[in-house]
């Protein structure tokens, strides 16, 4: 199999996942108070949005690579 085939499959998978989830979130912990043995932490949730055009471009790019690989 050619590497373009595998790259096309990976792009299609990335495109579908990107269109399905439209972003990802993660949490970080920050120290709010640090007084000797007393420590208070806060959790912050951050969201990284993925634009739908990015998923669509990855999906179309994967399909184009697969179609070009068939020739």
C-alpha positions in Angstrom: 0.0 0.0 0.0 1.1 3.5 -0.7 1.7 6.2 2.0 -0.9 8.4 0.3 -3.6 5.8 1.0 -2.8 5.8 4.8 -2.6 9.6 4.9 -6.0 9.8 3.1 -7.6 7.4 5.6 -6.1 9.4 8.6 -7.4 12.7 7.1 -10.9 11.2 6.7 -10.9 10.0 10.3 -9.6 13.4 11.6 -12.3 15.2 9.5 -15.1 13.1 10.8 -14.0 13.4 14.4 -13.5 17.1 14.0 -17.0 17.6 12.6 -18.5 15.4 15.3 -16.9 17.0 18.3 -16.2 20.6 17.1 -13.5 21.1 19.7 -12.1 19.8 22.9 -11.9 20.9 26.5 -9.3 20.5 29.2 -8.9 21.5 32.8 -6.1 23.1 34.7 -5.6 23.5 38.5 -4.4 26.8 39.9 -3.4 27.5 43.5 -5.8 30.1 44.9 -4.6 30.1 48.5 -1.3 28.8 49.9 -1.0 29.4 53.7 1.3 26.8 55.0 -0.6 23.6 55.5 -3.8 25.2 54.0 -3.9 25.0 50.3 -6.9 25.8 48.1 -6.9 25.0 44.4 -9.4 26.0 41.7 -10.1 24.2 38.5 -10.5 26.1 35.3 -12.0 24.5 32.2 -10.6 25.7 28.9 -12.3 25.0 25.5 -10.5 24.9 22.2 -13.0 25.2 19.4 -12.3 23.6 16.0 -14.0 25.3 13.1 -16.2 23.1 11.0 -14.3 24.2 7.9 -11.2 22.6 9.2 -13.0 19.2 9.5 -14.5 19.6 6.1 -11.2 20.4 4.5 -9.6 17.4 6.2 -12.4 15.2 5.0 -12.3 16.5 1.4 -8.5 16.2 1.4 -8.6 12.6 2.5 -11.2 11.7 -0.2 -9.1 13.5 -2.8 -6.0 11.5 -1.7 -7.9 8.2 -1.9 -9.3 9.1 -5.3 -5.8 10.0 -6.6 -4.4 6.8 -5.2 -6.8 4.7 -7.2 -5.5 5.9 -10.5 
